[in-house]
Amino acid sequence: MAEVSYARGLAGVIADESKICVIDGVKGELYYMGYPIQELAEKSNFTEASYLLIYGKLPSKTQLENFRAELTKNREIPKFIEETIKKFPKKTHPMTALQTCVAMLGMEDIPSEKDSRETNQKRSVKLIAQFPTLVAYFARHREGKDIVKPNSDLCHAANFLYMLNGEAPTDEIAKMFDTCLLLHAEHTFNASTFTGRVVAATLADLYTSVSAATGALFGPLHGGANEKALEMAKSIGSVDNVDKWFDEAMASKTKIMGMGHRVYKTIDPRAKILKGLLLDLSKKAGNTNQLEVLDKLAEKMAEKVKAEGKEIWPNVDYFSGTLYELMGIDSIYFTPIFAVARVAGWSAHILELWTDNKLYRPKCLYTGDIDLKYVDIADRA
């Protein structure tokens, strides 16, 4: 066969166009609909950013109030799903439960190919509203606790923590968590977003497409990395143990979770913001140990890579797990929380794709045999 060039994993391949998000990996910049992530993190919130992603523009005061009211109104999930969650095996991973429940949402709100963009925008709002409820309900069931119904007096972020823990968070924690959701809401053609777009391009409905994206997020090389980064920091234990742990990790070729990114050639701008939040919360909690471990480990890794003529920096997963733990969140819920945020981006991409849909159909470089002769089963070795 003739030799052809190709990119494994589609690295560097432009598969489609989008106006939703762009990354400048060299400068370490991230934009939602043209707005710098630093400015959104400082001045905006997850609810407003979700509106921006779904509708393509920042809302007026009235539009934001109406959008917030729609999110609040749609927090409840169908009764049959609530009852089904109570029957899930408690050993089930929350991401498996979430993916299943997202697909089930399409059983009651049955989509049609003739549905308008406005109808699917409303479905997107429902998904953003219901993801926290799905995650929190299964978490309560898994822990053998009664579910906590949504509280309409609380904002999106605070309500999730209330349903998860059974008590409302402080305003400070709620604000920090809201910023975390905003930072995770969108990140262009990552694995889960691309999965959602590929499924949606077949004209599968929104629920099926988002369910597929949820499954892609489950993997430890994507959404599960923050949980692994926390486990790594806790296994090191103390900043005094970093040198020994690092040398052993390098000798055994252990991957340093949360370090490096396929796109960013400098520090991930989201990691920079999260580190600031983690520093504030660590100081208030009187426990900066894990942050010190992460900082020294990042320095060690950067030194090693620099000696090889390269650079490496923390990504969004490096600090988020430790931050969530300080908020009192169990590590098994880190990836579902990622989904609670990213559902806004997934929905935005699917809506955008459907304005000018094109089925994804890449080629494959075949490397197997050809023209083999069929051998009768009686004559096979």
C-alpha positions in Angstrom: 0.0 0.0 0.0 1.2 3.5 -0.7 2.7 5.5 2.2 0.5 8.2 3.6 1.0 10.7 6.4 -1.5 10.7 9.3 -1.9 12.0 12.8 -2.6 9.5 15.6 -5.3 10.7 17.9 -6.0 13.5 15.3 -3.3 15.6 16.9 -3.2 18.9 15.2 -5.9 18.0 12.7 -8.6 20.7 12.2 -11.8 18.6 12.1 -14.4 21.5 12.1 -14.9 25.2 12.8 -16.4 26.8 15.9 -17.0 30.2 17.4 -17.5 28.9 20.9 -13.9 28.7 22.4 -10.3 29.2 21.4 -7.0 28.5 23.1 -3.7 30.1 22.5 -1.4 27.4 23.8 1.8 29.4 23.4 0.5 32.4 25.3 -1.6 30.4 27.7 -4.8 32.1 26.9 -8.4 30.7 26.9 -11.5 32.5 25.5 -15.2 31.7 25.8 -17.0 33.4 22.9 -14.1 35.8 22.7 -14.0 36.7 26.4 -10.7 36.0 28.3 -11.2 33.3 31.0 -9.4 35.5 33.5 -11.9 38.3 33.1 -14.9 35.9 33.2 -13.5 34.3 36.4 -13.1 37.6 38.0 -16.3 39.4 37.0 -18.8 36.7 35.9 -20.2 33.4 37.2 -21.1 30.0 36.0 -24.7 30.9 35.3 -23.8 33.8 33.1 -21.1 31.9 31.4 -23.6 29.1 30.6 -25.9 31.7 29.0 -23.0 33.0 27.0 -22.2 29.5 25.7 -25.8 28.5 24.9 -27.0 31.7 23.4 -23.7 33.1 22.0 -23.7 36.5 23.8 -23.7 37.9 27.3 -27.2 38.4 28.7 -28.9 41.6 29.7 -29.9 41.9 33.3 -33.5 40.7 32.5 -32.2 37.8 30.3 -29.9 36.7 33.1 -32.6 36.8 35.7 -34.9 34.8 33.4 -32.2 32.3 32.7 -31.4 31.9 36.4 -35.1 31.3 37.0 -35.3 28.6 34.3 -32.3 26.8 35.8 -33.9 26.9 39.2 -37.3 25.8 37.9 -35.7 22.8 36.1 -33.6 21.3 38.9 -36.0 18.5 39.7 -35.5 15.3 37.8 -38.3 13.0 36.6 -39.7 10.8 39.4 -38.9 7.5 37.6 -35.3 8.5 37.4 -35.2 9.4 41.1 -36.6 6.0 41.9 -34.2 4.2 39.5 -31.2 5.9 41.2 -32.3 4.4 44.5 -32.0 0.9 42.9 -28.5 1.4 41.5 -25.8 -0.7 43.1 -24.0 1.4 45.6 -20.6 0.2 44.2 -21.4 1.8 40.9 -19.1 4.7 40.0 -20.9 8.0 40.0 -19.9 8.6 36.4 -21.5 5.4 35.2 -24.7 6.4 37.1 -24.6 9.9 35.6 -24.1 8.7 32.0 -27.0 6.2 32.5 -29.3 8.9 33.9 -28.6 11.4 31.2 -29.7 8.9 28.5 -32.8 8.2 30.6 -33.8 11.8 30.5 -34.6 11.3 26.8 -37.1 8.6 27.7 -39.6 11.2 29.0 -38.7 14.2 26.9 -38.7 12.3 23.7 -36.7 14.3 21.0 -37.6 14.6 17.3 -35.4 15.4 14.3 -37.9 18.3 13.6 -37.2 19.9 17.0 -36.2 23.6 16.6 -33.0 25.2 17.8 -35.1 26.9 20.5 -36.4 23.6 21.8 -32.9 22.2 22.0 -31.7 25.3 23.8 -34.4 24.8 26.4 -33.3 21.1 26.7 -29.7 22.4 27.2 -30.9 24.6 30.0 -32.7 21.6 31.6 -29.5 19.5 31.3 -27.4 22.2 33.0 -30.0 22.4 35.8 -30.4 18.7 36.3 -26.8 17.5 36.2 -26.2 18.7 39.8 -29.3 16.9 40.9 -28.4 13.7 39.2 -24.9 13.7 40.8 -26.1 14.7 44.2 -29.0 12.2 44.4 -26.7 9.3 43.5 -24.1 10.5 45.9 -26.6 10.5 48.7 -27.9 7.0 47.7 -24.4 5.7 47.5 -23.6 6.9 51.0 -26.9 5.5 52.4 -28.4 8.9 53.1 -31.7 10.5 52.3 -31.7 12.6 49.1 -31.8 16.3 49.6 -34.2 18.2 47.4 -33.0 21.3 45.5 -33.2 24.6 47.4 -34.6 27.4 45.2 -33.2 30.1 47.4 -29.6 29.0 46.6 -27.6 29.8 43.5 -26.6 27.0 41.1 -23.2 26.3 42.8 -24.4 26.6 46.4 -27.5 24.4 45.7 -25.3 21.6 44.4 -23.1 21.6 47.5 -26.3 21.7 49.6 -27.8 18.7 47.9 -24.5 16.9 48.1 -23.6 17.6 51.8 -27.0 18.3 53.3 -26.0 21.8 54.4 -25.6 25.1 52.6 -22.0 26.2 52.1 -20.6 29.5 53.2 -20.8 32.3 50.7 -17.0 32.1 50.2 -17.0 28.4 49.4 -20.0 28.8 47.1 -18.2 31.6 45.2 -15.0 29.5 44.9 -17.0 26.5 43.7 -18.9 28.6 41.2 -15.6 29.8 39.8 -14.4 26.2 39.5 -17.5 25.4 37.5 -17.0 28.4 35.2 -13.4 27.4 34.6 -14.4 23.8 33.6 -17.5 24.8 31.5 -15.8 24.7 28.1 -12.4 23.9 26.5 -12.9 23.6 22.7 -12.4 20.2 20.9 -11.3 18.0 23.9 -12.1 14.3 23.9 -15.5 14.5 25.5 -16.7 17.5 23.5 -15.5 15.9 20.3 -17.3 12.7 21.3 -20.5 14.6 21.8 -20.1 16.3 18.4 -19.4 13.1 16.6 -22.5 11.4 18.1 -24.7 14.5 17.5 -23.5 14.7 13.8 -25.4 11.5 13.2 -28.5 13.4 14.3 -28.7 11.5 17.5 -30.6 13.6 20.0 -29.2 15.9 22.6 -29.5 13.5 25.5 -27.8 10.6 23.6 -25.0 12.9 22.5 -24.4 14.4 26.0 -24.5 10.9 27.5 -21.8 9.8 25.1 -19.7 12.9 26.0 -20.2 12.0 29.7 -18.8 8.5 29.0 -15.7 10.0 27.3 -15.1 12.3 30.3 -14.9 9.3 32.6 -11.5 8.2 31.5 -8.5 8.9 33.7 -6.7 10.6 30.8 -9.4 13.2 30.6 -11.8 14.0 33.4 -10.5 11.5 35.9 -7.0 13.2 36.1 -7.9 15.5 39.0 -8.8 12.5 41.2 -5.5 10.9 40.3 -3.5 14.1 41.0 -5.0 14.3 44.5 -4.2 10.6 45.2 -0.6 11.3 44.1 -0.2 14.3 46.4 -1.7 12.4 49.4 0.6 9.4 48.7 3.6 11.7 48.9 2.4 13.0 52.2 4.9 15.7 53.0 7.0 18.2 51.2 10.0 16.4 52.7 9.1 13.3 50.8 8.9 14.9 47.4 12.6 14.3 46.3 12.5 10.6 47.2 9.1 10.0 45.7 10.0 11.9 42.5 13.2 9.9 42.0 11.3 6.6 42.4 8.5 7.8 40.1 11.0 8.7 37.4 12.8 5.4 37.8 9.6 3.5 37.4 8.3 5.8 34.6 5.3 6.8 36.7 3.1 9.5 35.1 2.9 12.7 37.0 -0.8 13.4 36.9 -1.9 16.9 36.2 1.3 18.0 34.7 1.5 18.9 31.0 -1.2 19.5 28.4 -1.6 18.6 24.7 -2.4 22.2 23.8 -0.8 24.6 26.4 3.0 25.2 26.0 2.9 27.3 29.3 0.8 27.1 32.4 -2.8 26.4 31.9 -4.6 29.8 32.7 -7.3 27.8 34.6 -4.6 26.2 36.8 -3.2 29.6 37.6 -6.6 30.8 38.9 -7.3 27.5 40.7 -3.9 27.7 42.5 -4.9 31.2 43.8 -8.1 29.8 45.1 -6.3 26.9 46.7 -3.8 29.1 48.3 -6.5 31.3 49.9 -8.5 28.3 51.2 -5.4 26.4 52.4 -4.3 29.4 54.5 -7.8 29.9 55.9 -7.9 26.1 56.8 -4.5 26.4 58.3 -3.2 23.5 56.2 -0.9 24.4 53.2 0.8 21.0 53.2 -0.7 19.5 50.0 -0.2 22.8 48.1 3.5 22.8 49.2 3.8 19.2 48.0 2.2 20.1 44.6 4.4 23.2 44.2 7.7 21.3 44.9 6.6 18.4 42.7 5.9 20.8 39.8 9.3 22.4 40.3 11.0 19.0 40.2 9.2 18.0 37.1 9.9 21.3 35.4 13.6 21.0 36.2 13.8 17.5 34.8 12.0 18.4 31.6 14.1 21.6 31.2 17.3 19.6 31.3 15.9 17.8 28.3 15.3 21.1 26.4 11.5 21.1 27.0 9.0 22.8 29.3 6.1 21.4 31.3 3.5 23.1 33.4 0.5 22.2 35.7 -2.9 21.9 34.0 -6.4 22.4 35.3 -6.4 19.0 37.1 -3.3 19.6 39.1 -4.8 21.8 41.8 -8.6 21.2 41.5 -8.7 18.0 43.4 -6.9 19.4 46.4 -9.2 22.4 46.3 -12.3 20.3 46.2 -11.1 18.1 49.1 -10.7 21.3 51.2 -14.3 22.1 50.3 -15.3 18.8 51.9 -15.9 16.9 48.6 -15.0 13.2 48.3 -12.6 12.5 45.4 -15.0 10.1 43.7 -17.2 13.1 42.8 -14.5 15.1 41.2 -15.1 13.9 37.7 -18.9 14.1 38.0 -18.4 17.8 39.1 -16.4 18.3 35.9 -19.4 17.0 34.0 -21.7 19.3 36.0 -19.7 22.2 34.5 -18.8 20.8 31.1 -22.5 20.0 30.2 -22.8 23.7 29.3 -19.9 23.4 26.7 -21.1 20.1 25.4 -24.6 21.5 24.8 -23.2 24.6 23.1 -21.1 22.6 20.7 -24.0 20.3 19.8 -26.3 23.3 19.1 -23.6 24.9 17.0 -23.0 21.8 15.0 -26.6 21.4 14.2 -26.8 24.8 12.5 -24.7 23.3 9.6 -24.4 19.6 10.4 -21.8 17.5 8.7 -21.3 13.8 9.5 -17.7 13.1 10.8 -16.2 10.3 8.7 -12.4 10.2 9.0 -10.2 7.7 7.2 -8.1 5.0 8.8 -4.6 3.9 7.8 -5.0 0.1 7.4 -2.0 -1.8 8.7 -3.3 -5.4 8.6 -3.0 -8.2 6.2 -4.7 -8.5 2.8 -5.7 -11.2 0.3 -5.4 -14.0 2.9 -6.7 -17.4 1.7 -9.6 -18.9 3.6 -8.7 -22.1 5.4 -11.4 -24.6 6.1 -12.0 -25.1 9.8 -11.0 -28.8 9.6 -7.6 -27.8 8.2 -6.7 -25.0 10.7 -3.9 -25.6 13.2 
